[in-house]
């Protein structure tokens, strides 16, 4: 009924807003009836019947490499006690 529709609309809105307002949306989402432990890992909302979002494997690989470089730099800074 109406409550189910309201939960669906609010859940979808929170998923769409999460990249811009992560702390607020996560807090609100945790208080709702939901599936999953965190909004951060919830799937992106899709139109019913729409195909899944495409994944650019090369971009994912490049980003993972970037994350490794950043992690290494941060670890080196911490190890040698270099201030930012």
Secondary structure, 3 states (H helix, E strand, C coil): CHHHHHHHHHHHHHHHHCCCCHHHHHHHHHCCCCCCCCHHHCCCCCCCCCCCCCCCHHHHHHHHHHHHHHHHHHHHHHHCCCCC
